[in-house]
Amino acid sequence: GLDIEFTGSDGFTLADSIYFSSMGHEVRVMRQQGRFGRIHAVMKDSVGSGWIGVADPDWEGSAAAPK
């Protein structure tokens, strides 16, 4: 199955749900904002000596390298 998040302002829409269903997916709609985990992550660059950080643009927060 495919879980999709409806929040009313962001996320998937009813049209998306219909599209995924027409492609043969079993769709489950989640009507709770923040239903899925929000990710902010930092990792050590395995090739160089730096750090790589990413922040989820749909949620508050940031990613920062340790000092």
C-alpha positions, 0 to 999 in steps of 0.5 A: 500500500501507499500512505499519503499525507493530506494536511489541507495546505501541503502534501498530497491532494485528492487528485494525487490519491486518485492518480495513485489508485488508478495506477493500481496502488492501494492508497491510505490517506493520513489526515494528520499534519506531521504524520510521517517523520521529519528528518534533519540529518548530518553525516561525515563525508566519507570521501573528504574531510567535511560534513554533509547536512540536510534539513526537511524543508517542510518542517521547522529546524536545521542541520548543522555540523558538530564543532 
